[in-house]
Structures are given as C-alpha cells and as structure tokens.
Amino acid sequence: MKRDLYETLGVARGADEKELKSAFRKLAMKYHPDKNPGDAEAEKSFKEINEAYETLKDPQKRAAYDRYGHAAFEQGGMGGGFGNGFAGGGAGGFSDIFEDIFGEMMGGGRQRRSSGGRERGADLRYNMEITLEEAYSGKTAQIRVPTSITCDVCSGSGAKPGTSPKTCATCQGSGRVRAAQGFFSIERTCPTCGGRGQTITDPCIKCHGQGRVMEERTLSVNIPAGIEDGTRIRLSGEGEAGLRGGPAGDLYIFLSVKPHEFYQRDGADLYCSVPISMTTAALGGKFDVATLDGTKSRVTVPEGTQAGKQFRLKGKGMPVLRSTQSGDLYIQIQIETPQKLTKRQRELLQEFEQISSKENNPESTGFFARMKDFFDTLSD
C-alpha cells in the first residue's frame, strides 16, 4: 500500500502552500542522492517526497488526491487529466524548486557549471575587527586568506599536461541523468562525472584533477573613513578559484568595530559621558576632551549645570561615508557626589544645606511639592 502523501511530507491535510514547501525543502535536502551516495533507502525516500510535493502543490492534483486518494493517478483513474508539469519538463518542476532551495547559499545562488565541467569558485568570508579610530580615519589593511588558486601545472584543466578531459559516457556531457518513477521523471546529477559532463582519466599529479590547489594569499583591503560596524566589503574575483578553470568566487570582508573606552557611536554622531564634581556643576568651570581627529576641544560648563546636560561639539563626530560631512560629538554631563567626607567637609555641607533656599534647588523643591499634593489627593 502506498504511503499517504501528507504523511510522507509530515504535514497536516490542511497545510497551506508555505507549509508544504517548507516541509519539502527540509526533507529534500536531507535525502537528496548527492548527499547520500549509494544509499538506496535515502533515494527511495527522496523519490517519495518529490512525488508527494509535486502532487500536493498543484491545487487540481491535490483536490483529486483528497477525494480519490492514490487511485486518482492510477491508469484509467480520475487523475488522467493531471499529467502536465514535472514529467514534461514544464515550469514548476523539481529542478525549479531545488534551484530555489540551494539558491540561498552565499554568493546569490547555486554554483553554475559551464562547458567543459568548469565551475565558479565559492565565495569566501573574512571577519575583520578594527578600532573606532581606524573607522574614523580609514586604513589600508593587509590580510592573509587561505584559499584555493588555479593549478599552475595543468592551468586549471585538472588533466595531466598533454591530455584532456573526455565527454562523460553516462550523461553524454549534459551532467544530468533522468530516472522514471511511475508517473514522474526525476532528474539528478550524473553519478559518474558529478554533473561536470566530463571525466578525467589521467588527472594532474599536483591538483589531483581539481584544477586548483590550496594556498595562503596576502590581499590589500581599503577601508574607507566613516565605515560602520557590520559593513561588508566585496573583493570581486578574490574568492576560491573555480573548479577546472572556472571563474573565481568573491571575497567578502565583514567588518566589526571594537567598543571604545570613551565614545559610543550612533550613525555619524559620537557620545561621551563625562563626570564632573558637584562644585564644578554648581559654580561652573571648564574641561578638555580629546577628539578622534587628534585635537582637544574645550567644554565650558555654566554655573548651575544639571546632570544629563548635553553639550554639542559640531563636526567632531564620525565622517559620513563617501562625503565631506561629519557628525557631531555630544558631551553628556554626569555629576559626581562627593565620597569619604572629612569632618570639616561634612560640616560645610550641612551648613550649606541649612542656608539653602528653594531657589537653589527648584527641581527637587517642585517635585516634592507635587508629590505631597498627590499624596493628599489619595488620602481624601
């Protein structure tokens, strides 16, 4: 007895198109023959989930199956009118959905094979951490990347010098083979040539038929001023060498900026929290702050400055990437309460408290007055 198609995909009968596709993607990647070479059970499961998905994703086929079961597609059954689609190579076939599955790999899509078995090399990722100062001024960095390069012995062909690859006898150079499975026809990668369309009987002794060898390369990376955390820099053609003379992939530099001791960044603006003494806040004063351009800027604190007050230093922030503009630097004041007071210091503060008026502390006086009114309202 044939297995229920919904059970095969592991979904409920009311599953929508999105749920069907998600279930198929997971199972197809798990049981695909290329990932399970020589595993007959995996190949059988792969065919079953493909048949189930191809039926259930089609509204007409699904309706027929829901009503008549597998009988809808048997010879002379109710499913005689649902033969178009995958078997005939039309749109929506298995190759399309598998293209979608593997199209999410880095680099924007599944690797494409060109004539002669050449394949585009994989894209590579390199993580680089820089300081905020380096992000401010920009820099040229030298990085060492272990990668594959074109074999210099066979010039990337993979074949021993003096010989050449031959057309695969199994797939006749197409790189794909088809297998009939009842109503459906399944196309898969040729097991003989691995989808390349060619075979090498006498491989290169250096690269063993791959057309590329591993080597550590030194590359120069230009980091522009104003670069932000999380930015990705693409170096075209600096990724892995292509297989058997195929084009190289790209190298992606992922940048992260180290946390700074004094500054926090928000876009092009910088923020710095500066503690000052209680007397400086009350009487006023001045202090200097070092900025990322290598200079110092003086901040004047007016008399009676409150905690949280911000002072803006225009143009002292980060450069705006690829422009002549710069952000601003914001200095936020924190007022430090005195600690470990001497007897005399305590006496002076107590005396100051006694002679203080409401005008000296308008915010606290007003706050507690409003709080008292609120409490009286609750007590009524």
N, C-alpha and C positions, 0 to 999 in steps of 0.2 A: 504494500500500500504506500502510495506517495505521501510524503510529509506535508502537512498544512503549510501554505506559503507564509502566512503570518507568523507561525511558529518558527519557521526557518529564519526569518529576519529578526525574530524576538520582539515583535511589536503587537499592539492590540489591534483588533479589527477596525476600530475607529481611528487609527493613526492617520495623521494628515501627511501631505507630501513632504514636509520638512522632516518629520519623524522617520518616514520611510528612507529618505536619502541619508539621514544621519546614521541610521542603523546599518544601511548597506555599506557606507563608507568604512565604518569600523570593521565590519566582517570581511569586506573585500581586501582591505589592507592586511588583515590577519591571515587569510587563507590563500592569498594570491600565489600561483605556482612559482613565480620568480623568487618569492621569499621562502618557499617550501619545496625546493627541488627534489624530485624523486619521491615525494610524499603523496601516495595515491589517495589517502583519505582527505588530505587538505585539498587536493584537486577536485575530488568529488564534492566536498562542501562548497568550494568556490563556484562550481557549476550550479549547485542548488540555489545558492543565494543570488546568483546572477539571474537565474530563471525566475525566482520569486520577485526580485525587484523589477525586472522588465515587464512582468505581468501586472503587478500592483501599482506601478507608477502610471500606467495607462488607464484613464477613467473607464473606457469601454471594456477593456480586458478585465479590470478589477470588478466591474459590475457583473460581468459574465461569470467570473470565478465565484463571487459572493453568492450567486444564485445557483450555479450548477456544479461548483467545485472543479476538480481536475477534468471532469467529463466535458467541460466546455471547450477544451482544447484537443480532445482526442479525435481520431479520424472519424469524420461524419458527425461530430458532436456540434454543440451550439457555438463553439469557438471558431468555426470555419472562416469567419469573416475578419479575424484579427491577426492575419498573417503578415501584415506590413510592419516595417520598423527594423528591428535589430538584425533579423536574418537577412534582410535585403540590403543591409548596409546604410539604411536611411538615417536621418537626424535622430538624435536621442539614443543612439546605440551605446553599447558598452564602452567603446573606445572614447566616446564623448564624456561619459561620467567618470572614467578613470583619468582622463585628462584633467578633469576638474579636481579630482582627489589629489593628484600629485602636482597640481599647478600651484600649490601653496608653499612649495619649497622656496628657500631664499634665492632670489635672483629673478622672481617673477614668472616662474613656470617650469614645467618639466623639461629636462635636457632634450634637445633635438639632435637627431642623428642626420648627418648629411651623407652624401655619396661617399663610398669608399670606407664606411664604418667610422668616419670621423665624428667625434662628439665634442660638444662645447664643454670646457672645463668647469668645475664647480666654483661658485662664488665663495670667498673666504671672509671671515670676520676677525678683526683685530681690536681688542679693547685697550684704550689708552687713557691714562689718568693724567691730568695737568693741574697746575695750581691756578688760583684766581688771577695772580699776577701774569701768568703766561696767557690766560684767556684775555686779559686786558690789553697786552701789548702784541699778542700773536707770536708765533715762532715757527721755525723750520726744524722738524724733528727727524731723526734717523731711527728707523725701526728695522728689526730683523724678523723676517717671516719665513717659517719653514713651509715649503710648498713644493709642488711638482713643476718641472720645467721640461720643455721639449728635448727628447733624447738627441744628443749630437752625433751619435753613431748612425742611427737609421733615419735621422731627420724627421722623426715623428711617425714614420710609417708602421713601426712595430715589427717589420720584417728584416731579416738579416740582409745586409748590403749585398746587392746583386740578385736578390729575389724580390718577389712582390706578393701581396695578399691575393687569394683566389676567391671567386664568387662561391658563396655557400651553396652546396648541393641540396640542402634540405629546403631552404626557403627561396632558392633561385635569386638571391640578392635582395629580397624585399625586407628581410629582417623580421617578418611576422609569419605565423602559420595559423591555419584555421582548423578547428575540430568541430564536427557536428555533434549536437546533443539534443536528440529529439527534434522538437520544433525550432530550436535555436542553433545558431552557429557562433562559436566562441573563438575570438582571435586572441592569440597570445604571442609573447616574444619567442622567437625561434630559439629552441634549447641548444642548437648546435653552435650558432655564431653569437648568441647573446643579443640578437637584434641588430648586429652591425652589418649584416648582409655579406660579409666576407670572413674567411678563415685564413689563418697564418700557419702554414705547415713548417716553416723554418724561421722561428722568431729570433729577433735581435738578442744577442747574448748580454747586452747591457741592461736593456729595459724589459726583457722577457716578453716582448710582444705588445707592451703597453704604449710604446711611443713616447713615454715620459719617465723621468726619474726624479727622486726627491732631492731637494737642495735648499739650503737656507739662503735667502736673498736679503740684501740690505736695500731699503727703499727710503726715499726722502718724502716727507709729508709736510705740506704747507698748511699751518693752522692760522687762519685769519684773525685779526684783532676783533674782539667782541663776540667770539664764538660762545655758544651757550651749552650748558650741561645737557647731554643726551643727543647732541648733534651727530649726524652720520656723514662722513666724508667718503665719497666713492672714487676709487682709483681704477679707471677703466682698463681692462686687459691685464691687470696685475694679480689676478687670482690664479687658480690652478690651471696648468696647461691642459689643452684639450687632448682627448684620447686619440691617438694615431693621427696627429697633425690637425686636429680640430682647433677652433678658436679658443683662446684662454677666457676664463671667467673674470669676474671683477673682484677687487678687494675693498671691503667696507671697513672704515675706521670708525668705531663707536667711541665717542669722547665722553668722559665724565670729569667734572671739576671738583677738586678736593674742597671740603669745608674750610673756611678761612677763620683764623683766630679772632679777627675783629669785625669783619664785614659779612653781611648777609645780602644776597642778591635777589632782586625781583625784576626780571627783564633787564633793562639797561640801568636801573636805579640801584644804588647801594644804600644799606642801612647800617648804622653803627650806634650801639648803645654805650653811652659814656657816663660813668658815675662821678658826681661832684659832691663836695662837702655841703652840709647843711648851711654853713656860714656863707659859702660862695653863692649858693642859691638865694640866700636872704639879702646879702649885701651886693651881689654882683661880682663879676670877675671875668677872666679870660683864660683860655687854654688852647693849645695847638693839637691838631690831629694830622697824622701822616696820611697822604692820599696815594692811590696806586700809580699816579703819574710821576712819583718820586719827589714830590714837593710837600710842603706843610701849609696848612690853612688854619688861620686863627679864627676861633669862635668866641664871640663876645656874649657873655651871659648877663642879661639885665637884672637889676635888683628885683627881688620877689619872684624869681623863676620857679615854676611848679614842676613836680615830677611828671614825666611824659611829654614835656615841651619838646618840639622838634625844630631844628634849625636846618635850613636847606642851603647846601653849597652847590650852586648851579654849575653844571658841566663837569663836575668832579666824579661822576659815576662811570659806568662802563661805556666804551664806544658802541655805537649802533652798527651792527654788521653791515659791511659794504656801503657805508655812508660817512659823511663828515660830522655827523651829530654825535652827541654823548648824552648819557643820562645824568641824573643828579645824585649827590650824596646827602643823605638825611642823617643828622645827628640827633639822637633821642636822649634826653636827659634823665638820668636816674639820680635821686637824692639819697645819699648815704647817711644813715642815722649814726651818730657817734656811739662808740662802744668803749667799755672799760674806762669809765669816767673816774677822774680823781675826785677827792672830796671837794676841792675848790671848784672844779668844773661843774659838779652837781649843784653846788650852792648857787653858782652863777645862773645855771639854767632854771633852778627853782625861783630865783629872784626875777628872772626874765618872765617866767610864767605868771608870776604874781602881778607884774606891772603891765602885762599884755592887755590889749583891748580887743573888742570884737573886730575892729578894723584890721588888726594884724592877721587874723585867721578867718576871713569872711566865708570861705567854703565850708570849713568844719562847723563854724557857728551856725550857718544857714542850714546845713544838713541836720544837725541835732535838733534844731528848732522845728524843722519839718517832721522829723521822727517823733518828737513829743506830740505834735498836733495829731499825727496819725494814731499814736497810742491812745490819746484822749478820745478819739473818734471810736476806737474799738471798745473803749471802756464804757461809753454812754449806753 
